[in-house]
Amino acid sequence: MPQPIIPTPHIPDRFVLPSSRTQKDKNVPRIRTLSLLGSASEMQRDPLGFLTRTQAHGEVVRLRFLFSPAYLISHPESIKHVLQENARNYNKDLLTYKIFKPMLGQGLLINDGQSWLHQRRLIQPAFHRKRLEIYSTLMTDATVAMLERWQARSDIGTPLQMEEEMVRLTLQIVGRALFSLDLSQEASTVGSAVTALLELTAGYVLQPFPPLSVPIPRNRRLQMAIRTLDQVVYRMIAERRRLQTDTGDLLSMLLLAQDEETGRRMNDRQVRDEVQTLLLAGHETTANTLTWTWYLLSDHPEVERRLHAELNDVLGGRVPTVEDLPNLKYTRMVLEEALRLYPAAPLLSRKAVADDELSGCHIPANSMVMISPYAMHRHPAFWEEPERFEPERATVRPSYAYFPFGGGPRMCIGNHFAMMEAQLILSTVAQRYQLCLVSGHPVEPQMRVTLRPRYGLPMVTHARRNIQSQQKN
């Protein structure tokens, strides 16, 4: 990860003391550091470890990022209060807005207030249950096509980079489902641009100086990645406007939407912001979930055997349909447990509009509030053996100790789309192939806005018919 611009010595003795900042928050545990960057130094070195260690000090812990206070919240009731019960008091924080605005503009992910509500209502029909059923065939067709391409690799035992394979697949699916476009030719270009964006954006979150307007190499690479995505998206918009056809997909909905007061339609920039947001969020999160699922199955053969048994019983070798999903209960449990250990968004942040109280602690107005699904999903107070991969946990998950898609009014709009897609892909692939991690390859999660394997995930595919025949012999 990028190193801090301000050179600071490594201070190993980090300790927790009550804050003396104000009378109201004097009893809030506080992470103290002599670094000028505050806790940003440790967040840069080991963000996931830092979040996990910090939550052990209390339900609310006060941090410092440069000269700004922040609070890490680590109790389900307080998280529910922020995300759901008092969500109006917690907006997207200014740093998040500044970082993501060049990439996503005023898209749904970072917008707020009435404008966000209007956008959400406009986009919601694209994720209606009836429409999701239509998408299911697109999902399995794209998956079967990918498996045909894998066949040659499987025969000679050449490893596949599973992260890249899942990104390519989910990008094709979201392109076809939401925008009626074949993005197979752009998959490599878009995938590389998204990877660069996530890496550079994560670096900027932890090191926001100098600002994006300063033409240093990092900022130039970020702008280049944005331009690459813009070229693809603006070309999509121009082609649809030229054809003047209403295909009934999300892109048509956006182009035909009219402002309730003025009657005006969206300009290209407004449409671009929404398309870019859904294109990125719509494929990145599912790709990550599936990537980690393949790793976990490879590392837990007893879970994989039970998964295969369910697929044999329910599907018997045929391609799954949306009607099969209620019967693929263990398949869904596997995915939900993968999301517990490796949530696509490991950290959420909000800004308190007015003073509030969380777990008996005073939260001043304008403070940043941080919530980590990654750390909470592994909190020993709410999970027995939290590091253990155990799909059966699905029946005993405490509310807001498990929230891979966020919660409240800003819960991920595509969560049902993502889960249906992941379940269909997992059941289609796992019927035909067993995926095995290349022996000795290191696996470590890396926080890059989303959660990706730091060193990639090379896996060898083994046709299950060959495995089954060997077992019989």
C-alpha positions as CSV (number, residue, x, y, z in Angstrom):
1,M,0.0,0.0,0.0
2,P,1.2,3.6,-0.5
3,Q,3.4,5.0,2.2
4,P,2.4,8.2,4.1
5,I,3.7,11.4,2.6
6,I,4.5,12.8,6.1
7,P,7.4,10.7,7.4
8,T,6.7,9.4,10.9
9,P,8.6,7.0,13.1
10,H,7.0,3.6,13.9
11,I,5.6,3.9,17.4
12,P,5.1,0.3,18.7
13,D,3.6,1.2,22.1
14,R,-0.1,1.8,21.2
15,F,-2.3,2.1,24.3
16,V,-5.9,2.8,25.3
17,L,-6.9,5.6,27.6
18,P,-10.1,7.4,28.4
19,S,-10.5,10.5,26.2
20,S,-10.1,13.8,27.9
21,R,-11.3,15.9,24.9
22,T,-14.6,16.8,26.5
23,Q,-16.6,16.0,29.7
24,K,-19.2,14.2,27.6
25,D,-16.8,11.7,26.0
26,K,-14.2,11.3,28.8
27,N,-15.2,7.7,29.4
28,V,-14.9,6.6,25.7
29,P,-11.9,4.3,25.2
30,R,-9.4,6.0,23.0
31,I,-6.6,4.8,20.7
32,R,-3.6,7.1,21.3
33,T,-0.7,7.3,19.0
34,L,2.3,9.8,18.6
35,S,2.0,9.6,14.8
36,L,1.1,12.9,13.1
37,L,-1.4,10.9,11.0
38,G,-3.0,9.4,14.0
39,S,-4.5,5.9,13.5
40,A,-4.1,6.3,9.7
41,S,-0.6,5.0,10.0
42,E,-1.8,1.7,11.4
43,M,-4.7,1.6,9.0
44,Q,-2.2,1.8,6.2
45,R,0.0,-0.9,7.5
46,D,-2.7,-3.4,8.5
47,P,-6.2,-2.1,8.1
48,L,-8.1,-5.4,8.7
49,G,-5.9,-6.3,11.7
50,F,-6.2,-2.8,13.1
51,L,-10.0,-2.8,12.9
52,T,-10.2,-6.3,14.5
53,R,-7.8,-5.3,17.4
54,T,-9.5,-2.0,18.0
55,Q,-13.0,-3.3,18.4
56,A,-11.7,-5.5,21.3
57,H,-11.3,-2.3,23.4
58,G,-15.0,-1.4,23.6
59,E,-18.4,-1.0,21.9
60,V,-17.3,2.5,20.9
61,V,-13.7,3.4,20.5
62,R,-12.4,6.9,19.7
63,L,-9.7,7.3,17.0
64,R,-7.9,10.1,15.4
65,F,-7.2,10.5,11.7
66,L,-4.8,13.5,11.4
67,F,-6.7,16.1,13.4
68,S,-10.2,14.6,13.0
69,P,-11.9,12.4,15.5
70,A,-13.6,9.2,14.4
71,Y,-15.5,6.5,16.3
72,L,-15.4,2.7,15.6
73,I,-18.7,1.2,16.5
74,S,-18.7,-2.5,17.5
75,H,-22.1,-3.5,18.9
76,P,-25.1,-4.8,17.0
77,E,-27.6,-2.4,18.7
78,S,-25.5,0.6,18.0
79,I,-24.9,-0.4,14.4
80,K,-28.6,-0.9,14.0
81,H,-29.1,2.6,15.4
82,V,-26.7,4.2,12.9
83,L,-27.8,2.2,9.8
84,Q,-31.5,1.9,10.5
85,E,-33.2,3.5,13.5
86,N,-31.5,6.9,13.2
87,A,-30.2,6.7,9.7
88,R,-31.4,10.3,8.9
89,N,-28.7,11.5,11.3
90,Y,-25.9,9.7,9.5
91,N,-24.9,10.8,6.1
92,K,-22.1,9.7,3.8
93,D,-19.0,11.3,5.1
94,L,-17.3,14.1,3.2
95,L,-14.1,12.1,2.6
96,T,-15.9,9.3,1.0
97,Y,-17.8,11.8,-1.2
98,K,-14.6,13.5,-2.3
99,I,-12.8,10.3,-3.0
100,F,-15.6,8.6,-5.0
101,K,-17.1,11.6,-6.8
102,P,-14.6,11.6,-9.7
103,M,-15.4,7.9,-10.3
104,L,-19.1,7.7,-9.6
105,G,-20.3,11.4,-9.8
106,Q,-23.7,11.7,-8.2
107,G,-24.5,8.1,-8.5
108,L,-26.7,6.1,-6.0
109,L,-23.8,4.8,-4.0
110,I,-22.6,8.2,-2.7
111,N,-25.6,10.5,-3.1
112,D,-27.6,11.7,-0.1
113,G,-30.9,13.2,0.8
114,Q,-33.9,13.7,-1.5
115,S,-31.8,13.3,-4.6
116,W,-30.7,9.9,-3.4
117,L,-34.3,8.9,-2.6
118,H,-35.4,9.9,-6.0
119,Q,-32.6,7.9,-7.7
120,R,-33.4,4.8,-5.5
121,R,-37.1,4.9,-6.5
122,L,-36.1,5.2,-10.1
123,I,-33.7,2.3,-10.1
124,Q,-35.6,-0.1,-7.7
125,P,-37.9,-1.6,-10.5
126,A,-34.9,-3.0,-12.2
127,F,-34.4,-5.3,-9.2
128,H,-38.0,-6.3,-8.7
129,R,-38.4,-10.1,-8.1
130,K,-40.2,-10.7,-11.4
131,R,-37.4,-9.0,-13.3
132,L,-34.8,-11.0,-11.4
133,E,-36.4,-14.2,-12.6
134,I,-35.8,-13.0,-16.2
135,Y,-32.1,-12.3,-15.4
136,S,-31.6,-15.9,-14.1
137,T,-31.3,-17.4,-17.6
138,L,-28.7,-14.8,-18.6
139,M,-26.7,-15.8,-15.5
140,T,-26.7,-19.5,-16.2
141,D,-26.1,-19.1,-20.0
142,A,-23.0,-16.9,-19.3
143,T,-21.7,-19.4,-16.7
144,V,-22.1,-22.4,-19.0
145,A,-20.2,-20.5,-21.8
146,M,-17.4,-19.9,-19.3
147,L,-17.3,-23.6,-18.4
148,E,-16.9,-24.5,-22.1
149,R,-13.9,-22.2,-22.2
150,W,-12.5,-23.9,-19.1
151,Q,-12.7,-27.3,-20.7
152,A,-9.4,-27.0,-22.5
153,R,-7.6,-25.8,-19.4
154,S,-9.0,-28.5,-17.3
155,D,-7.7,-31.3,-19.6
156,I,-4.1,-30.1,-19.3
157,G,-4.3,-28.9,-15.7
158,T,-3.4,-25.3,-16.3
159,P,-4.3,-23.0,-13.4
160,L,-7.0,-20.4,-13.8
161,Q,-6.8,-17.0,-12.0
162,M,-10.1,-17.4,-10.3
163,E,-10.5,-13.7,-9.3
164,E,-10.1,-12.7,-12.9
165,E,-12.5,-15.4,-14.1
166,M,-15.2,-14.3,-11.7
167,V,-14.8,-10.6,-12.6
168,R,-15.1,-11.4,-16.3
169,L,-18.2,-13.5,-15.7
170,T,-20.1,-11.1,-13.4
171,L,-19.2,-8.2,-15.7
172,Q,-20.8,-10.0,-18.6
173,I,-23.9,-10.8,-16.6
174,V,-24.4,-7.3,-15.3
175,G,-23.9,-5.9,-18.8
176,R,-26.5,-8.1,-20.3
177,A,-29.0,-8.1,-17.4
178,L,-29.1,-4.3,-16.6
179,F,-28.0,-2.8,-19.9
180,S,-28.7,-5.4,-22.6
181,L,-25.1,-5.2,-23.8
182,D,-22.4,-7.8,-24.5
183,L,-19.4,-6.6,-22.6
184,S,-17.3,-9.7,-23.3
185,Q,-14.9,-7.8,-25.5
186,E,-14.4,-5.1,-22.9
187,A,-14.2,-7.4,-19.9
188,S,-10.4,-7.4,-19.7
189,T,-10.2,-3.6,-20.2
190,V,-12.9,-2.8,-17.7
191,G,-11.7,-5.4,-15.2
192,S,-8.1,-3.9,-15.2
193,A,-9.5,-0.4,-14.9
194,V,-11.7,-1.4,-11.9
195,T,-8.8,-3.1,-10.2
196,A,-6.7,0.0,-10.6
197,L,-9.5,2.2,-9.4
198,L,-10.0,0.2,-6.2
199,E,-6.3,0.0,-5.4
200,L,-5.7,3.7,-6.0
201,T,-8.9,4.8,-4.2
202,A,-8.1,2.7,-1.2
203,G,-4.7,4.4,-1.0
204,Y,-6.3,7.8,-1.2
205,V,-8.7,6.9,1.7
206,L,-5.8,6.3,3.9
207,Q,-3.5,9.0,2.4
208,P,-5.8,11.8,1.1
209,F,-2.9,14.2,0.4
210,P,-2.1,15.7,-2.0
211,P,-5.7,16.1,-3.4
212,L,-6.7,14.4,-6.7
213,S,-6.2,17.7,-8.6
214,V,-2.4,17.5,-8.1
215,P,-0.9,15.6,-11.0
216,I,1.3,13.1,-9.1
217,P,1.7,9.6,-10.6
218,R,-1.0,8.1,-8.4
219,N,-3.6,10.7,-9.4
220,R,-2.7,10.4,-13.1
221,R,-3.2,6.6,-13.0
222,L,-6.6,7.2,-11.2
223,Q,-7.7,9.6,-13.9
224,M,-6.6,7.3,-16.6
225,A,-8.7,4.4,-15.1
226,I,-11.7,6.7,-14.9
227,R,-11.3,7.7,-18.5
228,T,-11.1,4.1,-19.6
229,L,-14.4,3.3,-17.9
230,D,-16.0,6.5,-19.2
231,Q,-15.2,5.6,-22.8
232,V,-17.1,2.3,-22.4
233,V,-20.1,3.8,-20.6
234,Y,-20.5,6.9,-22.8
235,R,-20.3,4.6,-25.8
236,M,-23.1,2.5,-24.4
237,I,-25.2,5.7,-23.8
238,A,-24.5,7.1,-27.3
239,E,-25.5,3.9,-29.0
240,R,-28.8,3.6,-27.1
241,R,-29.7,7.2,-27.8
242,R,-28.9,6.7,-31.5
243,L,-31.1,3.6,-31.8
244,Q,-33.9,5.3,-29.7
245,T,-35.2,1.9,-28.6
246,D,-36.8,1.0,-25.3
247,T,-35.5,-2.4,-24.4
248,G,-37.1,-2.3,-20.9
249,D,-33.8,-2.6,-19.2
250,L,-32.3,-0.3,-16.6
251,L,-30.4,1.8,-19.2
252,S,-33.7,2.5,-21.0
253,M,-35.4,3.4,-17.7
254,L,-32.6,5.9,-17.0
255,L,-32.8,7.5,-20.5
256,L,-36.6,7.8,-20.4
257,A,-36.9,9.0,-16.8
258,Q,-38.3,12.5,-16.3
259,D,-38.0,15.0,-13.5
260,E,-41.3,15.2,-11.7
261,E,-41.2,19.0,-11.5
262,T,-39.5,20.1,-14.7
263,G,-40.2,17.1,-17.0
264,R,-36.5,17.1,-18.0
265,R,-34.7,13.9,-18.7
266,M,-31.2,13.0,-17.5
267,N,-28.3,14.3,-19.5
268,D,-25.4,12.0,-20.5
269,R,-23.4,12.8,-17.3
270,Q,-26.3,11.9,-15.0
271,V,-26.9,8.7,-16.8
272,R,-23.2,7.9,-16.8
273,D,-23.0,8.3,-13.0
274,E,-25.8,5.8,-12.4
275,V,-24.5,3.3,-15.0
276,Q,-20.9,3.5,-13.7
277,T,-22.1,3.0,-10.1
278,L,-24.2,-0.1,-11.0
279,L,-21.6,-1.5,-13.4
280,L,-18.9,-1.4,-10.7
281,A,-21.0,-2.4,-7.7
282,G,-23.0,-4.9,-9.8
283,H,-20.1,-7.1,-10.7
284,E,-17.3,-6.4,-8.2
285,T,-19.1,-7.6,-5.0
286,T,-20.4,-10.9,-6.5
287,A,-17.1,-11.6,-8.1
288,N,-15.3,-11.2,-4.8
289,T,-17.9,-13.4,-2.9
290,L,-17.5,-16.2,-5.4
291,T,-13.7,-16.0,-5.4
292,W,-13.6,-16.4,-1.6
293,T,-16.2,-19.1,-1.8
294,W,-14.0,-21.2,-4.1
295,Y,-11.0,-20.7,-1.8
296,L,-13.0,-21.8,1.3
297,L,-14.4,-24.9,-0.5
298,S,-10.9,-25.9,-1.6
299,D,-9.8,-25.6,2.0
300,H,-12.8,-27.4,3.5
301,P,-13.4,-30.7,1.7
302,E,-16.1,-31.8,4.1
303,V,-18.2,-28.7,3.2
304,E,-17.5,-29.2,-0.4
305,R,-18.8,-32.9,-0.2
306,R,-22.0,-31.8,1.4
307,L,-22.5,-29.1,-1.2
308,H,-22.0,-31.6,-4.0
309,A,-24.4,-34.0,-2.3
310,E,-27.1,-31.3,-2.3
311,L,-26.5,-30.4,-6.0
312,N,-26.7,-34.1,-7.0
313,D,-30.0,-34.5,-5.1
314,V,-31.7,-31.3,-6.3
315,L,-30.3,-30.9,-9.8
316,G,-29.0,-34.2,-10.9
317,G,-26.6,-32.7,-13.4
318,R,-28.9,-30.2,-15.1
319,V,-28.5,-26.4,-15.2
320,P,-30.2,-24.8,-12.2
321,T,-33.2,-22.5,-12.6
322,V,-34.6,-19.8,-10.3
323,E,-37.3,-22.3,-9.2
324,D,-34.5,-24.5,-7.8
325,L,-33.1,-21.9,-5.5
326,P,-35.4,-22.5,-2.5
327,N,-34.3,-26.1,-2.5
328,L,-30.6,-25.3,-2.6
329,K,-30.5,-24.3,1.0
330,Y,-27.0,-25.5,1.8
331,T,-25.6,-23.8,-1.3
332,R,-27.0,-20.5,0.0
333,M,-25.6,-21.2,3.5
334,V,-22.1,-21.7,2.0
335,L,-22.3,-18.3,0.3
336,E,-23.7,-16.5,3.3
337,E,-20.8,-17.9,5.5
338,A,-18.3,-16.9,2.8
339,L,-19.8,-13.4,3.1
340,R,-19.4,-13.5,6.8
341,L,-15.7,-14.2,6.7
342,Y,-15.0,-12.1,3.6
343,P,-17.7,-9.3,3.2
344,A,-17.3,-7.5,-0.1
345,A,-17.3,-4.1,1.8
346,P,-15.1,-4.5,4.9
347,L,-15.6,-1.0,6.2
348,L,-18.5,1.5,6.2
349,S,-18.4,5.1,7.3
350,R,-20.9,7.8,8.1
351,K,-20.9,11.4,9.4
352,A,-23.1,12.3,12.3
353,V,-25.3,15.3,11.4
354,A,-26.2,16.1,15.0
355,D,-25.0,14.9,18.5
356,D,-26.0,11.4,19.3
357,E,-25.4,8.6,21.8
358,L,-24.2,5.1,21.0
359,S,-23.7,2.4,23.7
360,G,-23.8,5.2,26.3
361,C,-21.1,7.2,24.6
362,H,-21.5,10.7,23.3
363,I,-21.0,11.1,19.5
364,P,-20.4,14.8,18.6
365,A,-22.0,16.3,15.5
366,N,-19.7,16.1,12.4
367,S,-17.8,13.2,13.7
368,M,-17.0,10.2,11.5
369,V,-18.5,7.0,12.6
370,M,-16.9,3.8,11.3
371,I,-18.5,0.3,11.1
372,S,-16.6,-2.7,10.0
373,P,-18.5,-5.7,8.7
374,Y,-15.2,-7.6,8.5
375,A,-14.4,-7.1,12.2
376,M,-18.0,-7.5,13.4
377,H,-18.4,-10.8,11.5
378,R,-15.4,-12.1,13.5
379,H,-16.2,-10.6,16.9
380,P,-15.8,-13.4,19.5
381,A,-18.6,-11.8,21.6
382,F,-21.2,-12.7,19.0
383,W,-19.6,-15.7,17.1
384,E,-18.4,-19.0,18.5
385,E,-15.0,-19.8,16.9
386,P,-15.3,-16.8,14.6
387,E,-12.5,-17.8,12.3
388,R,-14.0,-21.2,11.5
389,F,-15.9,-21.7,8.2
390,E,-19.2,-23.2,9.2
391,P,-22.1,-22.7,6.8
392,E,-24.6,-24.1,9.4
393,R,-24.2,-20.7,11.3
394,A,-26.9,-19.4,8.9
395,T,-29.6,-20.5,11.4
396,V,-28.1,-18.7,14.4
397,R,-26.8,-15.3,13.0
398,P,-27.4,-12.4,15.4
399,S,-29.0,-9.3,13.7
400,Y,-26.4,-6.6,12.9
401,A,-23.5,-8.8,13.9
402,Y,-24.0,-10.0,10.4
403,F,-24.7,-7.4,7.7
404,P,-22.7,-8.1,4.5
405,F,-25.0,-5.8,2.4
406,G,-25.2,-3.0,5.0
407,G,-28.6,-2.2,6.5
408,G,-31.5,0.2,6.8
409,P,-32.7,2.4,4.0
410,R,-29.3,2.3,2.3
411,M,-29.0,-1.4,2.2
412,C,-27.5,-2.6,-1.1
413,I,-30.2,-2.2,-3.7
414,G,-28.8,-5.3,-5.6
415,N,-28.5,-7.7,-2.7
416,H,-31.2,-10.1,-4.0
417,F,-29.7,-9.9,-7.5
418,A,-26.2,-10.6,-6.1
419,M,-27.4,-13.6,-4.0
420,M,-29.4,-15.1,-6.8
421,E,-26.5,-14.7,-9.2
422,A,-23.9,-16.2,-6.8
423,Q,-26.2,-19.2,-6.0
424,L,-26.8,-19.9,-9.7
425,I,-23.1,-19.6,-10.6
426,L,-21.9,-21.7,-7.7
427,S,-24.4,-24.5,-8.3
428,T,-23.7,-24.5,-12.1
429,V,-19.9,-24.6,-11.7
430,A,-19.7,-26.9,-8.7
431,Q,-21.7,-29.6,-10.5
432,R,-19.1,-29.9,-13.2
433,Y,-15.8,-28.9,-11.5
434,Q,-13.9,-29.2,-8.3
435,L,-11.6,-26.2,-7.9
436,C,-8.3,-26.7,-6.0
437,L,-5.9,-24.0,-4.9
438,V,-2.4,-24.3,-6.4
439,S,-0.4,-26.0,-3.7
440,G,1.6,-23.7,-1.5
441,H,0.1,-20.5,-2.9
442,P,-0.3,-17.8,-0.1
443,V,-3.8,-16.5,0.5
444,E,-4.3,-13.2,2.4
445,P,-7.2,-10.8,2.2
446,Q,-6.3,-7.2,1.1
447,M,-8.6,-4.3,1.8
448,R,-9.0,-2.3,-1.4
449,V,-12.4,-0.7,-0.8
450,T,-13.6,-4.2,-1.4
451,L,-11.9,-7.3,-0.2
452,R,-9.6,-9.2,-2.6
453,P,-6.9,-11.9,-2.4
454,R,-3.6,-10.0,-2.1
455,Y,-1.7,-12.5,-4.3
456,G,-4.6,-13.6,-6.5
457,L,-6.1,-17.0,-6.4
458,P,-4.7,-19.5,-8.9
459,M,-6.8,-22.7,-9.0
460,V,-6.8,-25.9,-11.0
461,T,-10.1,-27.3,-12.2
462,H,-10.9,-31.0,-12.0
463,A,-13.9,-32.3,-13.9
464,R,-16.2,-34.0,-11.3
465,R,-17.0,-36.9,-13.6
466,N,-13.3,-37.8,-13.5
467,I,-13.2,-37.5,-9.7
468,Q,-16.4,-39.6,-9.3
469,S,-15.0,-42.4,-11.6
470,Q,-11.8,-42.4,-9.7
471,Q,-13.7,-42.7,-6.4
472,K,-15.7,-45.7,-7.7
473,N,-12.5,-47.5,-8.8
